[in-house]
Amino acid sequence: PVLCPRWFAAGDRIERGPIMDALRDTDPAGPTVVYLAKFLAADLVRCVLTGDTLVGDEDVKFVGLCRVFSGTLRPLTQLFIMREEEEEETKEAKVPRAVFMERIFVMKGRFMEAVQEAPAGSIVSVQVRPVGGEGGQGHEMGVERCLTLCDSVEGPFLETPYSSQAFAMVRVSIEPRNVADLDSLDRGLRLLHKADPSVSIEVMVTGENVLGCCGDEHLKRCITDLQKLFARGVPLSISKPLVAVREAIAPSVSADRVDPKSSTLWLPSWASHLVDSSTEAGSVHSAPVSDHNENDSDAGMQQQHQQDRISMSSSGVMSVWTANRKVCLRVSAVALPQEVLKWMDEFAEDLESVVHRQQASMAFAAGRTSVTVDECLDEVASQFQKRLEESSIGSCAVAGASLCGMSVARGCRTVLLDASSSAWTLRDSHHLGSGGFNSSVAERSKEAAPAEDRVHRSLWPSVLTGFQLASASGPLCEEPMRGVAFVLHSCHQVVGSDEQQGNQGAGAESVVGSAQAARAAAAAASAGPYGPLSGQVMVAMKEACRYNIFRRGFARICEAMLLLEVNCEQEVMGKVYGVLGKRRAKVLDEGLRDGTSTFYIHSYLPLADSFSIAQDLREAASGHVSFHCAFSHWELSDDDPFQEASLTAEEIEELGDQPLPPNMARKLLDAIRKRKGLASDEKLVKDAEKQRTMTRMK
């Protein structure tokens, strides 16, 4: 039921078949179903797993560690690789891949013994070889590191047990010192990717290879395997570790830190030029807009923002115009409550399957024997709304808003809420990629809201794409966003009587309230110098979401927290606490283990301070310490990375003329931006006019 919820979550109400009966009864005489969980490097000549080094000039070969769920696995047999269930029209067009079982081994420590069969319930290692499908073309093994094998093309697909929340939290750039070894390094990285299910390897647009690991110790192990096993004899150049963070906003800010006379939108020095160069030269962000101006007429609103393409009101609503001044999006950002975040983390794999891959999941079946993607999307929206109402989030912020978008891929945890009464639902977003809309969708959008406020359905794909782009890459350091709900308040569309190219501001302009006028505006905009209207709306939505993070006093980051368990004697507990105190560890519990003289300490340790902790603990305790460290959760930092923008009067008076020292959140942002080649506030020249003397003071 855990690995295959689609088949077993419904209990006895689903129609049984021979494969399902064999899986339930673990029948050795039934159809063969095997789950390959991991590849291990092995010496197939001596039948032994490879250690840290290879013997002689032998090449690296792999065996697959697997479990037989039903049937009997025998050598020299062919099994099919199962895929996730897809739509019927695409399922028939694809030919299933197959692998050939050459040898079967029983694991005895690091030694392997060849056997002739493995009945149901056995855990064995197999030597597999890919074979071609009907086209006769083979496929390279190792791209999928968890395989479901079956002797029938109608077999089940077993889900991977590996969680993706801790993937690529620590990243380094690896390159060979000699250009001639580039091919050897690429081959070694492919072998490492095949051998370790938790490692991620990316090739950036700059050409550098980025290795992502789960932590400091995992990174050390991957580098050792790469140097001694997979890329032997290749001198490597490894950069400093880059710690992953998540960009977020604070739930609330103290009233003492918000100056009503100052602008609500605050940009750091390295981001102030982005507004001027975004989409159209000469755009500037305006002074704070009062709340009563938000409900003014469209003509007054257009006159107010004719020169200010990007502005933010005092209540935090971001207004962004497209480059041709034809569409204005009003978006605000609120923090998601912890109840919703826990729900999204718990069902992250299922949400990604339904929302992004558009595949049904039994986790949202609501007790039904079979479920479609549309039913899953409705259940996701229902559960989200239920948890949102039960949480402590302000009802005025999202009152009447409907869930129309969600991003949970690659560490994102963001949602898009439609507060413009456009009748835009999560199910409608699913049908954007399939082309066309239902007639009921068009009828709801016509009767839901006034034309000047609702988002026309022709702009839904652009708005949704802009939201997803902003969620995947935030403005602080180009990292994914977490725990942010973007509320789309309205979408104003205006069109002038004179739509000649280059004369966007000429003529009397009126609000477009019908589909025909919207299509006419889109056609006219597509012929202008700024490109199609869909691309302009996409960029405007992306900027509106990103600039919401720069609201004065609300910018935050989320740090990865590790659960650290330390076991030591009482004599060295003080030294262990000294090491933990220097690394911002939060002690949760301590005590004496029953029947022993060993004390345990449970604590949360930030990932950024976990490097070389093993060496420090062993040096402090003279080796009389053992510990275990694993990823726990993402925690919202209390420090504002731009604290100079929200200082209280007491803090300003206490600081005086002294410079404001950067906090830990600011140090992490500067380090990440510097590593990625982004602009930062770092000053390369200090005291340039100060005289330098070479004389030694007597």
C-alpha positions as CSV (number, residue, x, y, z in Angstrom):
1,P,0.0,0.0,0.0
2,V,2.9,2.4,0.6
3,L,4.8,1.8,-2.6
4,C,1.7,1.3,-4.7
5,P,-1.2,3.3,-3.3
6,R,-3.0,3.4,-6.6
7,W,-3.7,-0.3,-6.4
8,F,-4.1,-0.9,-2.7
9,A,-5.4,2.3,-1.1
10,A,-8.9,1.4,-2.0
11,G,-8.9,-1.9,-0.2
12,D,-11.1,-4.7,-1.4
13,R,-13.3,-2.5,-3.5
14,I,-10.9,-2.5,-6.5
15,E,-11.3,-5.3,-9.0
16,R,-8.6,-8.0,-8.3
17,G,-6.3,-9.4,-11.0
18,P,-3.6,-12.0,-11.1
19,I,-0.8,-9.5,-10.4
20,M,-2.7,-7.9,-7.5
21,D,-3.5,-11.3,-6.0
22,A,0.1,-12.4,-6.3
23,L,1.3,-9.2,-4.6
24,R,-1.1,-9.6,-1.7
25,D,-0.3,-13.3,-1.1
26,T,3.5,-13.0,-2.0
27,D,2.9,-15.9,-4.3
28,P,6.2,-17.4,-5.7
29,A,4.2,-19.0,-8.6
30,G,2.5,-15.8,-9.7
31,P,3.7,-13.0,-12.0
32,T,7.1,-11.6,-11.3
33,V,7.2,-8.1,-9.8
34,V,10.6,-6.8,-8.7
35,Y,11.5,-3.4,-7.2
36,L,15.1,-2.3,-7.9
37,A,16.0,0.3,-5.2
38,K,19.6,1.1,-5.7
39,F,22.7,0.4,-7.7
40,L,26.0,-0.8,-6.0
41,A,29.5,-0.8,-7.5
42,A,30.8,-4.4,-7.6
43,D,33.6,-6.5,-9.0
44,L,31.7,-9.2,-10.9
45,V,34.8,-11.3,-11.5
46,R,35.5,-11.9,-7.8
47,C,31.9,-11.5,-6.8
48,V,32.5,-8.8,-4.2
49,L,31.3,-5.3,-3.7
50,T,33.8,-2.6,-4.5
51,G,35.4,-0.8,-1.6
52,D,36.8,2.7,-1.6
53,T,39.4,1.8,-4.2
54,L,39.6,-0.4,-7.3
55,V,42.1,-3.2,-7.9
56,G,44.3,-2.7,-10.9
57,D,42.8,-1.2,-14.0
58,E,39.4,-2.8,-13.7
59,D,36.3,-0.8,-14.7
60,V,33.4,0.1,-12.5
61,K,30.4,-2.2,-12.9
62,F,27.1,-2.2,-11.0
63,V,24.6,-4.6,-9.5
64,G,21.1,-3.6,-8.6
65,L,19.8,-4.2,-5.1
66,C,16.2,-5.3,-5.3
67,R,13.4,-7.1,-3.6
68,V,11.1,-9.7,-5.2
69,F,7.5,-8.9,-4.3
70,S,5.9,-11.8,-6.2
71,G,6.8,-14.6,-8.5
72,T,10.3,-16.1,-8.8
73,L,13.2,-14.3,-10.3
74,R,15.6,-16.4,-12.5
75,P,18.6,-15.6,-14.6
76,L,18.5,-15.1,-18.4
77,T,14.9,-13.7,-18.2
78,Q,13.6,-10.4,-19.6
79,L,11.5,-8.0,-17.5
80,F,9.7,-4.8,-18.5
81,I,10.3,-1.4,-16.8
82,M,7.0,0.0,-15.5
83,R,6.1,3.6,-15.9
84,E,3.7,5.9,-14.1
85,E,0.1,5.5,-15.4
86,E,-0.7,8.1,-18.0
87,E,-3.6,9.1,-20.2
88,E,-4.9,6.5,-22.5
89,E,-4.1,8.4,-25.7
90,T,-0.4,8.7,-24.8
91,K,-0.1,5.3,-23.1
92,E,-0.7,3.3,-26.3
93,A,1.9,5.2,-28.3
94,K,4.9,4.3,-26.0
95,V,6.7,1.0,-26.1
96,P,7.8,-0.3,-22.7
97,R,11.5,-0.6,-22.1
98,A,13.0,-3.9,-21.0
99,V,16.1,-5.2,-19.1
100,F,17.8,-8.6,-19.2
101,M,18.6,-10.4,-16.0
102,E,22.1,-11.9,-16.5
103,R,23.0,-13.1,-13.0
104,I,21.4,-13.2,-9.5
105,F,23.4,-12.9,-6.3
106,V,22.7,-13.3,-2.6
107,M,24.3,-10.7,-0.5
108,K,26.6,-12.0,2.3
109,G,28.2,-8.8,3.7
110,R,30.3,-7.4,0.9
111,F,30.5,-10.8,-0.8
112,M,28.0,-12.1,-3.3
113,E,27.0,-15.7,-4.1
114,A,25.4,-16.6,-7.4
115,V,22.1,-18.4,-7.2
116,Q,19.7,-19.8,-9.8
117,E,16.4,-18.4,-8.5
118,A,15.0,-15.9,-6.0
119,P,11.4,-16.6,-4.8
120,A,9.0,-13.9,-3.5
121,G,10.2,-12.1,-0.4
122,S,13.9,-12.4,-1.3
123,I,16.3,-9.4,-1.2
124,V,19.0,-10.0,-3.8
125,S,21.3,-8.2,-6.2
126,V,21.1,-8.6,-9.9
127,Q,23.3,-7.9,-12.9
128,V,21.1,-6.3,-15.5
129,R,21.6,-5.3,-19.1
130,P,19.3,-3.0,-21.0
131,V,17.7,-4.3,-24.1
132,G,15.9,-2.3,-26.9
133,G,12.2,-2.1,-27.4
134,E,10.4,-3.0,-30.6
135,G,12.5,-0.5,-32.4
136,G,15.7,-2.4,-31.5
137,Q,17.4,0.6,-29.9
138,G,18.9,0.2,-26.5
139,H,18.7,2.7,-23.6
140,E,21.4,3.7,-21.2
141,M,20.8,2.5,-17.6
142,G,21.1,4.7,-14.6
143,V,18.8,7.6,-15.6
144,E,16.1,6.1,-13.4
145,R,17.7,5.0,-10.2
146,C,14.6,3.2,-8.8
147,L,13.0,0.8,-11.2
148,T,9.8,-1.4,-11.1
149,L,10.3,-4.6,-13.1
150,C,7.5,-6.9,-14.1
151,D,7.2,-9.8,-16.7
152,S,3.9,-8.2,-17.9
153,V,3.4,-4.8,-19.5
154,E,0.3,-4.3,-17.3
155,G,2.2,-4.4,-14.0
156,P,2.1,-1.9,-11.2
157,F,4.3,1.1,-10.7
158,L,6.0,1.3,-7.3
159,E,6.7,4.8,-6.0
160,T,10.2,5.7,-4.8
161,P,10.7,5.8,-1.0
162,Y,13.3,8.5,-1.2
163,S,12.2,11.9,-0.1
164,S,13.2,14.9,-2.3
165,Q,13.0,17.5,0.5
166,A,16.7,17.1,1.5
167,F,18.1,16.9,-2.1
168,A,20.8,19.3,-3.2
169,M,20.9,21.3,0.1
170,V,24.7,21.6,-0.2
171,R,26.1,22.3,-3.7
172,V,29.6,22.6,-5.0
173,S,31.1,23.3,-8.5
174,I,33.4,20.6,-9.8
175,E,35.7,21.0,-12.7
176,P,38.9,19.2,-13.8
177,R,42.2,21.1,-13.6
178,N,43.1,19.8,-17.0
179,V,40.8,20.4,-19.9
180,A,41.7,17.0,-21.4
181,D,40.1,15.3,-18.4
182,L,36.6,16.8,-19.0
183,D,35.2,13.6,-20.7
184,S,36.5,11.5,-17.8
185,L,34.9,13.8,-15.3
186,D,31.5,13.6,-17.2
187,R,31.7,9.8,-17.2
188,G,32.5,9.8,-13.4
189,L,29.6,12.1,-12.6
190,R,27.2,9.8,-14.6
191,L,28.5,6.8,-12.6
192,L,28.1,8.7,-9.3
193,H,24.6,9.7,-10.3
194,K,23.8,6.1,-10.9
195,A,25.3,4.8,-7.7
196,D,23.8,7.3,-5.2
197,P,20.0,7.9,-5.3
198,S,20.3,11.1,-3.1
199,V,22.8,13.0,-5.3
200,S,21.8,15.5,-7.9
201,I,24.0,16.7,-10.8
202,E,23.3,19.7,-12.9
203,V,25.0,21.4,-15.8
204,M,24.6,25.2,-15.5
205,V,24.2,27.5,-18.5
206,T,27.8,28.6,-17.8
207,G,29.0,25.0,-18.5
208,E,30.0,24.2,-14.9
209,N,29.0,20.9,-13.2
210,V,27.2,21.4,-9.9
211,L,27.1,18.5,-7.5
212,G,24.2,18.6,-5.0
213,C,24.3,16.6,-1.7
214,C,22.3,16.2,1.5
215,G,24.9,17.5,3.9
216,D,28.6,17.9,4.7
217,E,29.3,14.2,5.4
218,H,27.4,13.2,2.3
219,L,29.4,15.6,0.2
220,K,32.7,14.2,1.6
221,R,31.6,10.7,0.7
222,C,30.6,11.7,-2.8
223,I,34.0,13.5,-3.4
224,T,35.8,10.4,-2.1
225,D,33.9,8.0,-4.4
226,L,34.5,10.3,-7.3
227,Q,38.2,10.5,-6.8
228,K,38.9,6.9,-6.0
229,L,36.2,5.0,-7.9
230,F,34.5,6.8,-10.7
231,A,37.0,9.4,-11.9
232,R,40.4,8.0,-10.9
233,G,43.5,9.9,-11.8
234,V,41.5,13.1,-12.6
235,P,42.7,16.1,-10.5
236,L,39.6,18.1,-9.5
237,S,39.0,21.7,-8.6
238,I,36.2,21.9,-6.1
239,S,34.6,25.2,-5.0
240,K,33.5,26.1,-1.5
241,P,30.1,24.6,-0.5
242,L,27.0,26.6,-1.3
243,V,24.2,26.2,1.2
244,A,20.7,26.2,-0.1
245,V,18.1,28.6,1.4
246,R,14.5,29.4,0.7
247,E,13.1,32.9,0.3
248,A,10.0,33.8,2.3
249,I,8.2,36.7,4.0
250,A,7.3,37.4,7.6
251,P,3.8,36.8,8.8
252,S,3.7,40.2,10.4
253,V,6.0,43.1,11.4
254,S,5.9,45.2,14.5
255,A,4.3,48.6,14.0
256,D,7.4,50.3,15.5
257,R,9.4,49.1,12.5
258,V,7.0,50.5,9.8
259,D,7.3,54.2,9.1
260,P,4.1,55.5,7.5
261,K,6.0,58.3,5.9
262,S,8.4,56.0,4.1
263,S,7.8,54.1,0.9
264,T,6.4,50.6,1.4
265,L,8.6,49.2,-1.3
266,W,12.3,49.2,-0.3
267,L,15.0,48.0,-2.6
268,P,18.6,47.3,-1.7
269,S,21.4,49.0,-3.6
270,W,22.0,46.0,-5.9
271,A,18.3,45.8,-6.8
272,S,17.4,49.5,-7.2
273,H,18.4,49.5,-10.9
274,L,16.1,46.5,-11.7
275,V,13.0,48.7,-11.8
276,D,14.6,51.1,-14.2
277,S,15.7,48.4,-16.6
278,S,12.8,46.0,-16.2
279,T,11.1,45.6,-19.6
280,E,11.0,49.3,-20.4
281,A,13.7,51.9,-19.8
282,G,12.8,54.9,-17.7
283,S,10.3,53.1,-15.4
284,V,10.6,54.1,-11.7
285,H,8.9,52.8,-8.6
286,S,6.6,55.4,-7.1
287,A,6.1,56.7,-3.7
288,P,3.6,54.9,-1.4
289,V,0.1,54.9,-2.8
290,S,-2.7,55.4,-0.3
291,D,-5.3,52.7,0.2
292,H,-8.2,55.0,-0.9
293,N,-6.6,55.3,-4.3
294,E,-6.9,51.6,-4.9
295,N,-10.7,51.8,-5.5
296,D,-10.6,54.9,-7.7
297,S,-11.8,54.9,-11.3
298,D,-9.7,53.3,-14.0
299,A,-9.0,56.6,-15.6
300,G,-7.6,58.1,-12.4
301,M,-5.6,55.0,-11.8
302,Q,-4.1,55.1,-15.3
303,Q,-3.2,58.8,-14.9
304,Q,-1.6,58.1,-11.5
305,H,0.6,55.3,-12.9
306,Q,1.2,56.6,-16.4
307,Q,4.8,57.3,-15.4
308,D,5.2,54.7,-12.6
309,R,5.1,51.3,-14.1
310,I,5.8,49.6,-10.7
311,S,4.4,50.8,-7.4
312,M,3.2,49.4,-4.1
313,S,0.4,50.7,-1.9
314,S,0.7,51.2,1.9
315,S,-1.2,47.9,2.4
316,G,1.4,46.0,0.4
317,V,-0.5,45.6,-2.9
318,M,1.9,45.6,-5.8
319,S,0.7,47.3,-9.1
320,V,2.7,46.4,-12.2
321,W,1.9,47.6,-15.7
322,T,3.0,45.8,-18.8
323,A,5.5,47.6,-21.1
324,N,2.8,49.0,-23.4
325,R,0.6,50.2,-20.5
326,K,-2.3,48.0,-21.6
327,V,-2.6,45.6,-18.6
328,C,-2.1,46.3,-14.9
329,L,-1.8,43.5,-12.4
330,R,-2.4,44.1,-8.7
331,V,-0.8,41.4,-6.5
332,S,-0.1,41.1,-2.8
333,A,1.8,38.4,-0.8
334,V,0.9,36.9,2.6
335,A,2.7,34.2,4.6
336,L,1.2,30.7,4.6
337,P,0.3,29.4,8.0
338,Q,2.3,26.5,9.4
339,E,-0.7,24.1,9.2
340,V,-0.8,24.6,5.4
341,L,3.0,24.3,5.1
342,K,3.0,21.0,7.0
343,W,0.3,19.7,4.8
344,M,2.2,20.6,1.7
345,D,5.4,19.0,3.0
346,E,3.6,15.9,4.0
347,F,2.0,15.4,0.5
348,A,4.8,17.0,-1.5
349,E,5.3,14.1,-3.8
350,D,1.6,13.6,-4.4
351,L,1.0,17.3,-5.0
352,E,3.9,17.4,-7.5
353,S,2.4,14.4,-9.3
354,V,-1.1,16.0,-9.5
355,V,-0.2,19.7,-10.1
356,H,2.9,19.5,-12.2
357,R,2.9,16.1,-13.9
358,Q,-0.9,16.1,-14.1
359,Q,-1.2,12.5,-12.9
360,A,-3.8,11.2,-10.5
361,S,-2.8,10.2,-7.0
362,M,-4.6,8.0,-4.6
363,A,-3.7,10.3,-1.7
364,F,-6.5,12.6,-2.9
365,A,-9.0,9.9,-3.9
366,A,-11.2,10.7,-0.8
367,G,-12.2,7.0,-0.4
368,R,-13.0,6.4,-4.1
369,T,-11.7,3.2,-5.9
370,S,-10.6,5.2,-8.9
371,V,-9.9,8.9,-9.3
372,T,-9.2,11.2,-12.2
373,V,-6.8,14.2,-12.3
374,D,-9.7,16.7,-12.2
375,E,-11.1,15.0,-9.1
376,C,-7.7,15.1,-7.5
377,L,-7.4,18.8,-8.2
378,D,-10.8,19.5,-6.7
379,E,-9.8,17.5,-3.6
380,V,-6.5,19.4,-3.3
381,A,-8.3,22.7,-3.5
382,S,-10.9,21.5,-0.9
383,Q,-8.2,20.3,1.6
384,F,-6.2,23.5,1.1
385,Q,-9.3,25.7,1.8
386,K,-10.2,23.6,4.8
387,R,-6.7,24.0,6.4
388,L,-6.6,27.7,5.5
389,E,-9.9,28.3,7.3
390,E,-8.7,26.4,10.4
391,S,-5.4,28.3,10.6
392,S,-4.8,31.6,12.2
393,I,-4.2,33.5,9.0
394,G,-6.0,36.8,8.6
395,S,-9.4,36.3,7.0
396,C,-9.3,39.8,5.3
397,A,-6.2,38.9,3.4
398,V,-7.6,36.0,1.4
399,A,-11.4,36.5,1.9
400,G,-13.2,35.1,-1.1
401,A,-10.0,34.1,-2.9
402,S,-9.9,30.8,-4.7
403,L,-6.9,28.5,-5.3
404,C,-5.9,28.7,-8.9
405,G,-2.2,27.8,-8.9
406,M,0.4,25.9,-6.8
407,S,4.1,25.3,-7.1
408,V,5.7,22.5,-5.1
409,A,8.5,21.5,-7.5
410,R,12.2,21.8,-6.6
411,G,11.6,22.9,-3.1
412,C,8.9,25.6,-3.8
413,R,6.0,25.9,-1.5
414,T,3.9,28.7,-2.9
415,V,0.2,29.1,-4.0
416,L,-1.6,31.6,-6.2
417,L,-5.0,32.8,-5.0
418,D,-7.5,34.6,-7.3
419,A,-9.3,37.4,-5.4
420,S,-10.7,39.1,-8.6
421,S,-13.8,36.9,-8.7
422,S,-12.8,35.5,-12.1
423,A,-14.1,32.0,-11.2
424,W,-10.6,30.7,-11.8
425,T,-10.0,27.3,-10.1
426,L,-7.2,24.8,-9.9
427,R,-9.0,22.5,-12.3
428,D,-9.1,25.3,-14.9
429,S,-5.3,25.7,-14.6
430,H,-5.0,22.0,-15.4
431,H,-6.8,22.5,-18.7
432,L,-4.6,25.4,-19.9
433,G,-2.0,23.1,-21.3
434,S,-4.5,20.8,-23.1
435,G,-5.9,23.6,-25.2
436,G,-9.4,25.1,-24.9
437,F,-11.8,25.6,-22.1
438,N,-15.0,24.2,-21.0
439,S,-18.2,26.2,-21.8
440,S,-19.0,26.3,-18.1
441,V,-15.7,28.1,-17.5
442,A,-16.5,30.8,-20.0
443,E,-20.0,31.3,-18.5
444,R,-18.6,31.6,-15.0
445,S,-15.9,34.1,-16.0
446,K,-18.6,36.3,-17.7
447,E,-20.9,36.4,-14.7
448,A,-18.4,36.3,-11.9
449,A,-17.1,39.9,-11.7
450,P,-17.0,43.2,-13.5
451,A,-14.9,43.3,-16.7
452,E,-12.5,45.8,-15.2
453,D,-11.5,43.6,-12.3
454,R,-11.5,40.0,-13.5
455,V,-8.6,38.3,-15.2
456,H,-9.6,37.4,-18.8
457,R,-9.2,33.7,-19.4
458,S,-6.9,34.4,-22.4
459,L,-4.4,35.8,-19.9
460,W,-4.6,32.8,-17.5
461,P,-1.6,30.9,-19.0
462,S,0.6,34.0,-18.9
463,V,-0.3,34.8,-15.3
464,L,0.2,31.2,-14.1
465,T,3.6,30.9,-15.9
466,G,4.8,34.2,-14.4
467,F,3.8,33.0,-10.9
468,Q,5.7,29.7,-11.4
469,L,8.8,31.5,-12.7
470,A,8.9,33.8,-9.7
471,S,8.3,30.9,-7.3
472,A,11.3,28.9,-8.7
473,S,13.7,31.9,-8.5
474,G,13.2,34.6,-5.9
475,P,14.6,38.1,-6.0
476,L,16.9,37.8,-2.9
477,C,19.4,35.2,-4.2
478,E,17.6,33.4,-7.0
479,E,16.5,30.5,-4.7
480,P,13.0,28.9,-4.5
481,M,10.3,30.6,-2.5
482,R,8.6,28.9,0.4
483,G,5.5,29.6,2.5
484,V,4.2,32.5,0.3
485,A,0.7,33.0,-0.9
486,F,0.3,35.4,-3.8
487,V,-3.1,37.0,-4.0
488,L,-4.2,38.3,-7.4
489,H,-6.6,41.2,-6.7
490,S,-7.4,42.5,-10.2
491,C,-6.3,42.8,-13.8
492,H,-7.1,46.0,-15.5
493,Q,-7.0,46.1,-19.3
494,V,-7.1,49.3,-21.2
495,V,-7.0,50.0,-24.9
496,G,-6.7,53.3,-26.8
497,S,-8.8,54.5,-29.7
498,D,-5.6,55.1,-31.7
499,E,-3.6,51.8,-31.7
500,Q,-0.9,52.7,-34.1
501,Q,2.5,51.3,-33.5
502,G,4.6,53.3,-31.2
503,N,1.7,55.7,-30.1
504,Q,0.6,53.8,-27.0
505,G,-0.4,56.9,-25.0
506,A,-2.2,58.8,-27.7
507,G,-6.0,59.1,-27.8
508,A,-8.7,58.6,-25.3
509,E,-8.4,55.2,-23.5
510,S,-11.3,53.2,-22.2
511,V,-11.6,50.0,-20.2
512,V,-12.0,46.7,-22.1
513,G,-15.0,44.8,-20.8
514,S,-15.6,42.1,-23.4
515,A,-13.7,39.2,-24.9
516,Q,-13.7,40.9,-28.4
517,A,-12.1,44.0,-27.1
518,A,-9.5,42.0,-25.2
519,R,-8.6,40.0,-28.3
520,A,-8.3,43.3,-30.2
521,A,-6.0,44.7,-27.6
522,A,-3.8,41.6,-27.7
523,A,-3.6,41.7,-31.5
524,A,-2.6,45.3,-31.4
525,A,-0.1,44.8,-28.7
526,S,1.5,41.9,-30.5
527,A,2.4,44.2,-33.4
528,G,4.0,46.8,-31.2
529,P,7.7,47.1,-30.3
530,Y,7.2,45.2,-27.0
531,G,6.2,41.9,-28.4
532,P,3.0,39.8,-27.7
533,L,0.8,40.7,-24.9
534,S,1.1,37.2,-23.4
535,G,4.8,37.7,-22.9
536,Q,4.4,41.1,-21.3
537,V,1.8,39.8,-18.9
538,M,4.1,36.9,-18.0
539,V,6.9,39.3,-17.2
540,A,4.6,41.7,-15.3
541,M,3.3,38.8,-13.1
542,K,6.8,37.6,-12.4
543,E,7.9,41.0,-11.4
544,A,4.8,41.6,-9.2
545,C,5.5,38.4,-7.3
546,R,9.2,39.0,-6.9
547,Y,8.9,42.6,-5.8
548,N,6.4,41.7,-3.1
549,I,9.3,40.1,-1.2
550,F,10.9,43.6,-1.0
551,R,8.1,45.0,1.1
552,R,9.8,47.0,3.9
553,G,10.6,44.8,6.9
554,F,8.9,41.6,5.5
555,A,11.8,39.9,3.7
556,R,13.0,36.6,5.3
557,I,14.9,33.5,4.5
558,C,14.3,29.9,5.5
559,E,17.3,27.8,6.7
560,A,17.6,24.1,6.5
561,M,17.7,22.6,10.0
562,L,19.4,19.3,10.9
563,L,18.4,17.0,13.8
564,L,21.6,16.3,15.7
565,E,21.8,13.5,18.3
566,V,25.0,13.4,20.3
567,N,26.0,10.7,22.7
568,C,28.9,11.3,25.1
569,E,30.0,10.8,28.7
570,Q,29.3,13.3,31.5
571,E,33.0,14.4,31.6
572,V,32.9,15.9,28.2
573,M,29.4,17.3,28.1
574,G,30.6,20.9,28.8
575,K,33.0,20.8,25.8
576,V,30.2,19.4,23.6
577,Y,27.9,22.2,24.6
578,G,30.7,24.7,23.8
579,V,30.9,23.4,20.3
580,L,27.1,23.4,19.8
581,G,26.8,27.0,21.2
582,K,29.2,28.3,18.6
583,R,27.1,26.9,15.8
584,R,23.7,28.3,16.8
585,A,22.3,24.9,17.9
586,K,19.0,24.8,19.6
587,V,19.0,22.1,22.3
588,L,15.7,20.2,22.5
589,D,16.3,17.5,25.1
590,E,19.0,15.9,27.1
591,G,19.2,13.0,29.5
592,L,20.8,9.8,30.6
593,R,20.3,6.6,28.7
594,D,18.8,3.8,30.8
595,G,21.3,1.2,32.0
596,T,24.4,3.2,30.7
597,S,26.6,6.1,31.8
598,T,26.1,7.8,28.4
599,F,24.2,11.1,28.1
600,Y,22.3,12.1,24.9
601,I,21.7,15.6,23.6
602,H,19.0,16.2,20.9
603,S,19.3,19.6,19.1
604,Y,18.5,21.4,15.9
605,L,21.6,22.5,14.0
606,P,21.5,25.0,11.0
607,L,22.9,23.5,7.9
608,A,25.1,26.5,7.3
609,D,26.9,25.9,10.6
610,S,27.2,22.1,10.3
611,F,30.4,21.9,8.3
612,S,33.4,20.2,10.0
613,I,31.3,19.6,13.1
614,A,32.5,16.0,13.3
615,Q,36.1,17.1,13.6
616,D,35.3,19.8,16.2
617,L,33.2,17.4,18.3
618,R,35.9,14.7,18.3
619,E,38.7,17.2,19.1
620,A,36.7,18.7,22.0
621,A,35.8,15.3,23.4
622,S,39.1,13.6,22.6
623,G,37.2,11.1,20.4
624,H,34.8,10.0,23.2
625,V,31.6,11.1,21.3
626,S,29.3,9.7,18.7
627,F,26.6,11.6,16.8
628,H,23.9,11.2,14.2
629,C,22.8,14.0,11.9
630,A,19.8,14.1,9.5
631,F,17.7,16.7,7.7
632,S,14.7,17.8,9.8
633,H,12.8,20.8,8.4
634,W,13.0,24.3,7.0
635,E,12.8,27.0,9.6
636,L,11.9,30.7,9.0
637,S,14.7,33.0,10.2
638,D,13.8,35.7,12.6
639,D,16.5,38.1,11.2
640,D,15.6,40.6,8.5
641,P,18.4,40.5,5.9
642,F,17.7,44.2,5.2
643,Q,17.4,45.4,8.8
644,E,18.6,48.9,7.9
645,A,15.2,49.5,6.2
646,S,13.1,48.8,9.4
647,L,15.1,50.2,12.3
648,T,13.2,51.6,15.3
649,A,13.9,55.0,16.7
650,E,15.6,53.4,19.7
651,E,17.9,51.3,17.5
652,I,18.8,54.3,15.4
653,E,19.7,56.3,18.5
654,E,21.7,53.5,20.0
655,L,23.5,52.8,16.7
656,G,24.6,56.5,16.3
657,D,27.3,57.0,13.6
658,Q,28.5,53.4,13.7
659,P,27.8,51.1,10.7
660,L,25.2,48.4,11.1
661,P,26.8,45.0,11.3
662,P,25.3,42.4,9.0
663,N,23.2,39.6,10.7
664,M,23.4,35.9,9.8
665,A,20.7,36.1,7.2
666,R,22.5,38.9,5.4
667,K,25.8,37.0,5.4
668,L,24.1,34.0,3.9
669,L,22.5,36.1,1.1
670,D,25.7,37.9,0.3
671,A,27.7,34.6,0.2
672,I,25.1,33.0,-2.2
673,R,24.9,36.0,-4.4
674,K,28.7,36.2,-4.6
675,R,28.9,32.5,-5.4
676,K,26.3,32.9,-8.2
677,G,28.0,35.9,-9.7
678,L,25.1,38.3,-8.7
679,A,25.5,41.9,-7.6
680,S,26.0,42.5,-3.8
681,D,26.7,45.3,-1.4
682,E,30.3,44.2,-0.8
683,K,32.8,47.0,-1.1
684,L,36.0,46.0,-2.8
685,V,37.8,49.2,-1.9
686,K,37.9,50.5,1.7
687,D,39.5,53.8,2.7
688,A,40.8,54.5,-0.8
689,E,42.2,57.9,0.2
690,K,43.9,56.6,3.4
691,Q,47.7,57.0,3.2
692,R,49.6,53.8,3.4
693,T,52.9,53.8,5.3
694,M,55.5,51.1,5.1
695,T,57.4,52.2,8.2
696,R,57.3,50.0,11.3
697,M,56.0,51.5,14.5
698,K,58.8,51.7,17.1
